[in-house]
């Protein structure tokens, strides 16, 4: 598909979920710091990030402002298997139909960690299960390109379509990993979940069933105690917690954040996963040990291990004699019913996010 047609299709697809400033293109100086005696200007379409209802604001780097054309470039890179040396692309581990995760229990590259979903990353500062990457999406994409994929930048520079697009949209004659990281970050930043049943409920546009409503009450009360880490409405606090998953750390990856800091108090700590589209996943926790939401709820109900570094949030009312939720069978089903309202069917069917 030719470049112009690709951009037009993307623009139409995302128009329903974005606001385009003044509905017109804007001339952009794309010299990008190059001083070769000439000034190249390319008309690009500003992409105004429309915040979901009740979400906090985000920060977009000044040197990587969002434009429709740059997002299209990042999307093309996301699906391009030529960026790796083994025929894989970003999409290989982050498939739209699974909420930008994958059905496989473990990720071979990352020492057995499951693949975290690419949902609402625009609000994140900590990344990966063990929090080993901190910074912006541009920083994360730089690591993905140079470490995970070991992208051959010389090969990329032989691809005429990318040379043209990076010249037009970033003003560079020679593509670098940093330029590619910027483009990929553009696409990652717009992978936003905003239209779950629960979102519509919050806006007064949907009614929860009795089971879902009772599950919501459990989730957002001390009874279920879920909301402290899975905050409303982001569904994650993006912090590191030991949820009492293990009493003995049998595998290196089970040590979690300790592998980053070396601090004994960080053993077993992991970044809180986002619960949006959680019902689409087939494996849960950092190593995929659970295969259903029912198993996850059972763990929190009766399976939490009381280890020295367990998060205080995991102890009921800070009392030693109560550990776990103590939900009955009906309450567990109600909680699962609510978790299913966090599925964003609009996002997983949106053609703006699908393969070009």
Secondary structure, DSSP 8 states (H G I E B T S, - for coil): --HHHHHHHHHHHHTTT-B-GGGS-EEEE--TT--SS---EEEE-B-B----TT-------GGG--BHHHHHHHHHHHT-GGGSSSS--GGGG-BGGGTSB-SSSS-TTTTT-------SGGG-SEESTT--EES-HHHHHHHIIIIIS---HHHHTT-HHHHHHHHHHH--SS--HHHHHHHHHHHHHT------HHHHHHTTS----HHHHHHHHHHTSTTT--TTTS-TTTS----EEE-S--SS--SGGGGBTHHHH--GGGTTEEE----TTGGG-S-BSTT--B-SHHHHHHIIIII----TT--GGGBGGG-TT-BS----HHHHHHHHHHHGGG--HHHHH-GGGS--
